[in-house]
């Protein structure tokens, strides 16, 4: 039983160092302590001297230790608690260290919480700048801001932060301490990434300059930490990949091949030193696979080499997903690269039938969180096929409307296909429990009187028109007369599918999950099939303007369908001719 934070830290250190005999006992005790902290049952909240900031600082240390022993959920759960304690400390007038905000941001970024990391780094920067001249924590905050911006895809802002970090570091003069050298390496790596993203004629020149800066600080780190230190191996792998990119830009095939050889050697050393499933090893392998794939097309195209690269990345994808989780940014990046490789060389029918998660009603909250995160991180286009789309357009289900609006504010496009109320599912509609049987004469009136039509379909259309007024062609809704088998949500890197368990429109909308929902990444065959199905439906569906112009004809077709079904049901069966089987 862990009674306080000091004991928790001691147990966590033992868990890191344990040979496995008592690891599960340590982990169970740590989980119980973290649960106690969140429940409010713990008396912990400050250090012996009454410092809330000091307590928060040690929470950061505990979260980092939990991450090292792969207790990721409790490690993440401590991040919000730590942020709140640091903010409480500032409100109480305590001195909060910039180093603590920086350390918190590093952990937040490691778990893909990039917006939180950016906020923490802003606090770190403000705290570091209270004194003159600039200290190492200001440089570190600027460098981390550059790295976080690069991970969010904001290359221009990343480059600006990197330049500011470099200039602030230059004011301090030369640095030989390992921590300062690592910060310089981070700055140089961001500059390589920014140069890599350039599409103009000066791309090669900028890459060469960035590679030289990265090489300079890699050599300094090797002198400070030694060639076998994990940071040194990481830096050498990054440098080899940057050399490869610069060689490709300059069309220097021999230089590119040498870079691939160096990257392969460093990857082998990293695997031997840290283990095959270490995140750093997986990153090096992913870079090696990407370089091999690109190198295969530099001279004579090599299908065998491309297949090898794809095989390496497939292994990396499986290990990364198992180690970090399928929703981790590093996992998504690997899967996206693998999908790009396969898009070049693999037919859809040969893609793996990969399912990353299956949700049932008991974990509906996790399903909603996963979909919310997927929409929130999208930068280009969200696609949705649904019976009515109430969860995405209406506030009452309390699900995805806020994140959709935020995505539209961020200039993301939203394409939606919903069912026409006059499709063949109208035969299932009912007005009340007495079940007034639909006929060709009354089916339209029954649909118009239904809760589905009055409180879902019409409200969704009204909300769509409001959003269309605000965001223009960033949002477009189309209607299909065909039955939809389930809700499909697609972003640029992930898809979700929930099958409908009923054909009754009344039971398809504004309800919780009926049976299950699957999540799959871009590398999965299900993703490719879903995109193809969406594009086909999109072309066949009607815009709202087209639908309204021909709504009378849609209603008449439903009447005719019901009349035909009634006639068929009433027709007397015809016996087959004598001598023929039924």
N, C-alpha and C positions, 0 to 999 in steps of 0.2 A: 504494500500500500504506500503510494507516494503522497506525502503530506504537504509538500510545498515545492516551489520552483527550483530551489537549490537541489533538492533530492531528485527532481525530474531531470535536471541537467546531468547529474551524476549518473543516473540510470541510462540516459541517452548515450553518454560517452562510453559506458560499459557495453551497451548494445552495439555501438560502432566497432568496438575492439573485440567483441565476443567471438569465439570460434564456432559458435552454433549450438553449444550445449544448453545455454540458458537464453538464447535469443528470443524465443517465443514468450517466455516469462517477462522479459524486459519490455517487449512490445505490448503485451497485454496491460502491464502496469502503466505504460505511457499513454495508451489509449484511454484508460480509465481516468487518468489525471487530466487529460485534455477535455474529456467529457465533463468532468467536475468543474473545470475552469469556465466552460461555456454555460453550465447550468446555474452558476452563481453560488454554488455550495462551498467553493473554495474561499478561504480567508485571504488568499494571495491577491495582491493588487498594487503593492509597492515594496520597495526594498526596506531593509531594517532601518535605514536612515530617513524613511518617509518619501523616497523619490519614486514618482510614477514613471519618469523617463528612464531611470535605471532598470525598473522592472520590465519596461517595454524592450529595452536593449537586450536583456537576457531572454525574452520571448523570441526575439529574432534569432538568437543563437540556438534556442531549442528547435525552432522551425527548421533551421539549416541542418541540424543533426537528424531530425526526423526524416528529412529529405534524403539524407545519406543512407538511411536504413530502409528506404522505400516505403515509409509510412506517409504516403502522399496526401491522403484525405485529411488527417489531423494536421499535417504541415500546412496545408492550404488554409484550413480553418483558423489557424493561429494568425494568419496575415491580417485579416480584418480586425481581430482583437488587438493586435499590435498597433495597427494604424490608429485605432480609436484611443489607445492609451497614450500614444505620442501626441495626438491632438489634445487630449485632456491635459497632458503635462504642459503644453504650450499655453493653454488657457489659464492654467494655474500659475503661470509666470516662471516655470522651470526652464532651465537651459537644456534644449534638446540638441543633440549632436547631429551635424550634417552627415557624419559617418553612419548613424543609425538610419536616417532616411534613405541614404544610398544603399545600405545593406538590405533594407526592406524592399526597395525597388528591384534589386537584383533577383530576390526570391520571387517577387510578383511576376517579373518578366520570365523567369525560368518556368513558371507555371502558365504562361500565356496570358496573364492578366496585364496586358500592355497599357490599357488606359489607366489602371491603378498605378502602374509603375511610373507612367508619365507624371501623374499627380505627385507621387512621392519624390520624384526627382526634382520637380519644381520646388517643393519644400526644402530639399537638400541644397538646391542652388541658392535659394533665398537665405538660408541659414549660413551657408559658406561665405556669402558676399557681405555679411555684416562687418567683416574685418578687412583690412588692407595690409599688404598686397594679397592677391589671390593665393589661396592655399591649394594643397593637393586635392582636397575634397571638392572644391569648385571644378577643377579640371576633370575629376572623376564623374561628377554629376553631368557635366557637359558631354563627356564621352559616352556616358550611358544614355543620355537623351538622344544622341546621334544614333546609337545602336538600336534603341527602341523605335525611333522614327523609321529606320531602315526596315525593321521587321514589320511595321505597319504598312509599308509600301510608299511612304512619303519620302522619296529619294531626295528631293530638293531641300526639305527641311533637315534631313539627315546630314546632307553635305554642309549646310550652314552651321549646324551644331558642331560638326567635326572640325571645321575651320576655326570656329571660336574656341574649341577645346585646345586645338594645336597652338593657337596664338597665346592662350592663357598659360599653357605649359611652357612655351618658349620664354615667357616672362620669368619663370622660375629658374631658368638656366638648365644645365645638363642634369640628368637624373640617372643614378645607377642602382637605386633600390628596386627590387623585383616588382613591388606593387606599382611604382610609378612607370616602370618599363612596360608592364602589362597594360596600363592605361594608354600609353603611347601606341602600343600594338593595336588596341581596340580602335583608336582614332584612325590609324593607318588602314585597318581592315574596312572600316566604314568608307574611307576614301576610295578604296579599291572597288567596293560595291557601288558607289556612286559613279565611278568612272566606267564600270561594267555596264551601267544602265544608259550611258550616253549613246545616242544614235547618229550623231553628227560626224563630220569628217575628222574632228580632233579626238575621236574616241581612242584611237591607238596611242596618241601622244599622252593623253591623260592617264591611260592605263599604265604606260611605262613609268610615268612619274610616280604614280601611286604604288606600283610594285617596288620601285627603288626605296621609297619610304618604309614600306613593310619589310623589305630585306634588311634595311639599316637596323630597325628595332628588333628584328628577329635575331640578328647577330649579337646585339647587346644582351638580349635575354639569355642566349646560349652561354655567354661569358659569365652572366650573373648566376643562373640557375643550373647550368650544365645541360648537355644534350639529351639526357634521359628523363629529365623532369617532364611531367605531363603537360605543363604549359609550353615547354619548349617543343614537344612533339606536336601540340596543337598549332603553334605558330609555324612550324616547318610545313605542316600539311596545308595550312592556309596560304603560305607563300608559294608552294608548288602549284596549287590550283590557280593562284593569281598569275604565276608565270605562264601556265598553260593558256589562260585567257589572253594574255598579252601576245603570246606567240601566235595564237589563232588570228588575232586582229591584224598582226603583221604578216600573216600567211607564211610563217616560218615553221615548216613541218618538222624538221629535225629538232628544233628547240622545243616544240610542243611534245614530241615523243619523249625527250629527256625529262620534261616536267612530269609526264605520266609515270615514268619509271621511278622518279623521286617520290611521287605521291604514293605509289604502290609500296615502296620500301618503308616510308614513314607509317603507312597504315599497318603494315605487318608488325612494326616495332610497337605501335600503339596497342594493337591487339594483344601482343605478347606481354606488355607491361601492365595494361589496365583490364584486360579481359575482353572477350569477343562481344559481350553484350553491354559494354560500357557506352554511355551516350556519346563520348568523344570518339570511340572506335567506330560507332555507327555513322557519325557525321563524316569521318574520314572515308569510310567505305562508300557512302553516298556520293561524296565528291569524286572518288575514284571511278565509280560507275558512270557518273555524268561525263567525266573526262574521256573515259574509254569510248563511250557512245559517240561523242563529238569527234574524237580522233579517228574513229572508223570511217568517217566521211571526208577526212582531210586530203587523202590521196586516192588510192583505189578503194572504192566502197567495199566494206567487209561485213557481210551478213553474219558471219560467225562471231566477229568481235562485238557487234551490236547485240547479238543474242547473249553473249557472255555478260555484257554490261547490264542487260535487262535481268539476267539471272541474279547478279550481285545485288541489284537494287530490290528485287523481290525478297531476297533474304533479309536485307536491311529493313524493309517495310514490315515484315513479320516480327522481327526482333524489336524494332522501335515501338510498334504498337503494343507488344507484350510488356515492354519495359516502362514506357512512358504513358501508355493509354492511347486509344485511337483518336481522341479529341485533342491531343497535345499538338501545338504548332509544328514541332519537328516532325511528328508523324504525318501531319497533313501535307507538309512540304515534300516529304519523301514520296507519299502516295501521288501527289500532283505530278512530280517529275516522272514517276513510273507510268502514270497515265499518258503523259506526253510521249514517252518512249514508245509505249504500246500503240498510241495513236498513229505513230509513224510506221509501225511494222506489224501490228497484230490485228487481224479481223475481229469484229465484235464477237462472233460466235466462239472465238478462242479465249476470250477474256475470262478471268476467274469469277465464279459466282460467289463473291465475297460479301458477307454481311458483318458489319462492324458491331452492331448492337441490336437486340430485340427487346422491345418494351411491351409490358403487359399492363393492365389497369392498376396493378398494385404499385408500379413505379411510373405512373403517369406524370408525376412532377418532374422526374428526371428527363422524361421524353420532352416535356415542354421546355425545360431548361436547355436541352441540347439543340432544339429547333431555334430557340431564341438566340443562342450563341452563334449558330450558323448564319442567321439573318444579320445579326449585329456585325459580324466580321466581313460580310459580303461587300465588295467594292464596285460591282458592275451590274449584275442582273439576278433577280429572284424570280423563279417561275413556279406557278401554283396551278394545279388542277384539283378542283374540289366540287362537291355537289352544290354548295351555296357559298362557301368561304366565310361563314359567320365569324369563325375564330380569328380571322385576319382583318375583317372590316368593322366588326361591331365591338363596342366596349363591354357589353354584358357578359360574354364568356370570359373576360379578363385574361386573355391569352397573349395574342401576338400583335394586336393593334398598335401599342406604343412603339415596339421595335420596328414595325413596318413604317410608321410615320417618321421615325428617326432615320431610317435608311433612305427614305425619299428626301428628307432634308439634306442628307449627305450625297444627293445626286445619284443614288442607286435607282435602277429601273425595276419596275414590278409588273410582270405580265401574268394575267390571271385568266383561267378558263373555268366557267361555271355552267351548270346544267340549265337549259331552258326549262321553265316550269311547264311547258307544253310538250315535253317529250313523252315517251311511252310509259314512264313511271306514273303518269297521271291515273292509270287504272288502279293504283294502290291507294289513292287519296281517300280520305274519309272526313266527314264533318264532325261526327260525334261518336260516342261509344256504341250507338245503335247501328253503326256501319250502314249508311245510306249507299247502296250499291251504285257505283258510277255507270252511267249509260252514255250513249252518243249524244243524248239530249242534255244531260245535266253535268257532264264531267268538267266543263270549263267553270261553271258556277261553283262546283264543289272545290276545285283548286283555289279559286279566288277567295273562297270563304275559309280556307284552311289557315291554321297558325303558321305553317311553313311559308305560305305565300305572303300573308299579311305582316308577320313579325320577323321573317328572315329574308326572303328573296327581295321584297320591296325595300326593306331597310338597307340591305347590302347595296342595291342599285343606287339608292339615295346617297349613301356614304361614298360610293365610288365617284359619283358626279361631284360631290363636294371636294374630294381629293383631286379629281381631274382639274377642277377650277384652280386649286392651289398649286399643283405640280405639273400641269400640262401633260405632255406625252411621256413623262417619266412613268406614268401609270396607265395601263390599258387593260380593260376587261372585255372578254369575248364570251359569247354564249354558244353552246353546242346542243344540238337536238339529240345527240347520242348519249346513251347511258354511260356513266363514269363508274368504274369498278371500285375506286378508292381514292383517297386524297394523296396526291403526290406533290412534295415540295422539293425544289431543286435550287441549289446555289452553285457557285463556280466549282466547289470542291466536295460537296456532299449532297446526298439525296435521302428523302424519307418517304415511305409508302405505308399507308394504313388502309387495308381492305375494308369495304363495307360489308356488314353481316346481314343487312336487310335491304330490300328494294323499296321500302316505304319511305317517301320523302320526309314524312313527319318524324321519323326515327333516325334521320341522318344528320340533322342539324342541331346546333346548340346542345349537344350531348357530349359526355365524356367518351374516352376510348372504349370501343365496343369489344375488341378482342385482342389485337396486338398491332404493333407498328415496327417496321425494320428500318435501320439506318445503314447506309452504304456509301462508300467513298467513290471518288472519281475513277479509281482503278477497277471498280467492279463492273461486271457485265450488266448488272441491274441499272447502273447509272447510265450507261450507253443506251440501253433499251428505253429507259425512261425519257431521256432527252429526245430520242427518235420519236417516241409516242407523242410527246408534247408538241414537237414541231409539226407533226402530221395533223394533230387536233387543231393547232393554232391556225394552220392554213384553211381548214375546213370550217372553223367556227365563224360566227357572225359578230361584227362589232355591235355595240349597243344601238347605234344609229340604224344599221342594217336590220337588226332584229325588230326594232320598232316599226320600220317601214313595211315589214312583211309579217308582223305579229298575227294579223287576221288569218293569213294562210297557214301559219304554224298551228293555230287553234283548230282550223278546219281539218288539218291532217290528223290531229289527235282524235277528233270526232269520227273521222273516217276509219281510223285504226280500231277504235272501240266498236264501231258498227260492224266491221269485218270480223273481229274476234267474237262478237255476239252471234253473228250469222254462222260462223264456223262451229261454235259450241252447240247451237240449236239444230244444225244440219243432221239428218239421219245418216248413220254410217252406211256405206255401200259395201255389200259383200263382194269379195273377190270372185272372179270367174271360176267355174268348176274346174277342179284339177290343179289349181295354183295355191301355193301356200300363202298364209297371211303375211 
